[in-house]
Amino acid sequence: MRKVLITGVTGFTGRYMAEELAACGYEVHGLSYRQPVGKLPAALSAVHCCSLNNTELLRTLLTEIRPTYIVHLAAVSFVAHSDADAIYAANLLGTRHLLEALRTTATELEGVLLASSANVYGNATEGVLDESSPFAPANDYAVSKAAMEFLARLYQDRLPLIISRPFNYTGVGQAEQFLIPKIVMHTRRRAAVIELGNLDIARDFCDVRQVAQAYRRLLETPAAIGQTVNICSGSAYTLEYVLEQAAAISGHRMEVRVNPAFVRSADVKNLFGNRAKLDSLIGDMSRIELKDTLRWMIEHPSATDT
């Protein structure tokens, strides 16, 4: 059986990635930097507790597991995270430790997917962004991901690397500090008021289940090795659209107040991804419309209102 090791497996994306891979017949191992709390995905064969900065234990685990594929999701993923040192330690140094350990221990690897971010493009370029769009990172998170991509180039001749640049994506279980879950949770609570930033900007949003499927299919595509690929819907949605759909699904309409603290004057109005390269590599996938993702999140019985 093909083995996959997912770093950051207990995070939002990791849980869906484990389910996607297990459903397709993989033996799924997870890596978590601390002892997991709560219920783990049933899809996991095992969860190994190890920080990417513990290089000796990391090499030991890789030697024991002997994975066919790696999905590297472990990262500080919140753009506005307050500890810049933690961002670089996880997103850059953690990736270096993983790649170095793989270089010296993994002999049966067929694919290593590194999750970068469309944040490397920044917010200064209007319209559609493809993989050739220039880097313009505008915060520590984006800089850490751009640096990670440059770091990966040092290993591209020694490891079967694939770099993904996901645009915004969401789903059940994503933390409320992110935009769509914030709107969803306010809707579920029947809140009277919600405070947001610019309402007329339009951004690309995907469903986390589609992202997990795209990652799996990239790993299974030999032509994807050595490539950098946008993971996106190819469409732009305004916050006004999201709010209207949430109201239509729930029957609850909130007063929306624009909080100046959330407004970034430099943000361009329309910014979304070109998915032509993704489609050329893995073929067309069935699309999940944003309104259907919102319905899933609003109506899901396990969604928590905390």
SULVENLIN-V39616 format. One record per residue. N is the residue number from 1. SS is DSSP state (helix for helix, strand for strand, loop for the rest). OMEGA is omega as a letter, one per 30 degrees, with the letter a starting at -180 (* if undefined). Layout:
n: <N,N>
ss: <SS,SS>
omega: <OMEGA,OMEGA>
This chain:
n: <1,2,3,4,5,6,7,8,9,10,11,12,13,14,15,16,17,18,19,20,21,22,23,24,25,26,27,28,29,30,31,32,33,34,35,36,37,38,39,40,41,42,43,44,45,46,47,48,49,50,51,52,53,54,55,56,57,58,59,60,61,62,63,64,65,66,67,68,69,70,71,72,73,74,75,76,77,78,79,80,81,82,83,84,85,86,87,88,89,90,91,92,93,94,95,96,97,98,99,100,101,102,103,104,105,106,107,108,109,110,111,112,113,114,115,116,117,118,119,120,121,122,123,124,125,126,127,128,129,130,131,132,133,134,135,136,137,138,139,140,141,142,143,144,145,146,147,148,149,150,151,152,153,154,155,156,157,158,159,160,161,162,163,164,165,166,167,168,169,170,171,172,173,174,175,176,177,178,179,180,181,182,183,184,185,186,187,188,189,190,191,192,193,194,195,196,197,198,199,200,201,202,203,204,205,206,207,208,209,210,211,212,213,214,215,216,217,218,219,220,221,222,223,224,225,226,227,228,229,230,231,232,233,234,235,236,237,238,239,240,241,242,243,244,245,246,247,248,249,250,251,252,253,254,255,256,257,258,259,260,261,262,263,264,265,266,267,268,269,270,271,272,273,274,275,276,277,278,279,280,281,282,283,284,285,286,287,288,289,290,291,292,293,294,295,296,297,298,299,300,301,302,303,304,305,306>
ss: <loop,loop,strand,strand,strand,strand,strand,loop,loop,loop,loop,helix,helix,helix,helix,helix,helix,helix,helix,helix,helix,helix,helix,loop,loop,loop,strand,strand,strand,strand,strand,strand,loop,loop,loop,loop,loop,loop,loop,loop,loop,loop,loop,strand,strand,strand,strand,strand,strand,loop,loop,loop,loop,loop,helix,helix,helix,helix,helix,helix,helix,helix,helix,helix,helix,loop,loop,loop,strand,strand,strand,strand,loop,loop,loop,loop,loop,loop,loop,loop,loop,loop,loop,helix,helix,helix,helix,helix,helix,helix,helix,helix,helix,helix,helix,helix,helix,helix,helix,helix,helix,helix,helix,helix,helix,loop,loop,loop,loop,loop,strand,strand,strand,strand,strand,loop,loop,helix,helix,helix,helix,loop,loop,loop,loop,loop,strand,strand,strand,loop,loop,loop,loop,loop,loop,loop,loop,loop,loop,helix,helix,helix,helix,helix,helix,helix,helix,helix,helix,helix,helix,helix,helix,loop,loop,loop,loop,loop,loop,loop,strand,strand,strand,strand,strand,strand,loop,strand,strand,strand,loop,loop,loop,loop,loop,loop,loop,loop,helix,helix,helix,helix,helix,helix,helix,helix,helix,helix,loop,loop,loop,loop,strand,strand,strand,strand,loop,loop,loop,loop,loop,strand,strand,loop,strand,strand,strand,helix,helix,helix,helix,helix,helix,helix,helix,helix,helix,helix,helix,loop,loop,helix,helix,helix,loop,loop,loop,strand,strand,strand,strand,loop,loop,loop,loop,loop,strand,strand,helix,helix,helix,helix,helix,helix,helix,helix,helix,helix,helix,helix,loop,loop,loop,loop,strand,strand,strand,strand,loop,helix,helix,helix,loop,loop,loop,loop,loop,loop,loop,strand,strand,strand,strand,loop,loop,helix,helix,helix,helix,helix,helix,helix,loop,loop,loop,loop,loop,loop,loop,helix,helix,helix,helix,helix,helix,helix,helix,helix,helix,loop,loop,loop,loop,loop,loop,loop>
omega: <l,a,l,l,l,l,a,a,a,l,a,a,a,a,l,l,l,l,a,a,l,l,a,l,l,l,a,l,l,l,l,a,l,a,a,l,l,a,l,l,l,a,a,l,a,l,a,a,a,l,l,l,l,a,a,l,l,l,l,a,l,l,a,a,a,a,l,a,l,l,a,a,a,a,l,a,a,a,a,l,a,a,a,l,l,l,a,l,a,a,a,a,l,l,l,l,l,a,l,l,l,a,a,a,a,a,a,a,l,l,l,l,l,l,l,a,l,l,l,l,a,a,a,a,a,l,a,a,l,a,l,l,a,l,l,a,a,l,a,l,a,l,a,l,l,l,l,l,l,l,a,a,l,a,a,l,a,a,a,a,l,l,l,l,l,l,a,l,a,l,l,l,l,a,a,l,l,a,a,l,l,l,a,a,l,l,a,l,a,a,a,a,l,l,a,l,a,a,a,l,a,a,l,l,l,l,a,l,l,l,l,l,l,l,a,a,l,l,a,a,a,a,a,a,a,a,l,a,l,l,a,l,a,l,l,a,l,l,l,l,a,a,l,l,l,l,a,a,a,a,a,l,a,l,a,l,l,l,a,a,a,a,l,a,a,a,l,a,a,l,a,a,l,a,a,a,l,a,a,a,a,a,a,l,l,a,l,a,a,a,l,l,l,l,l,a,a,a,a,a,a,l,a,l,a,*>
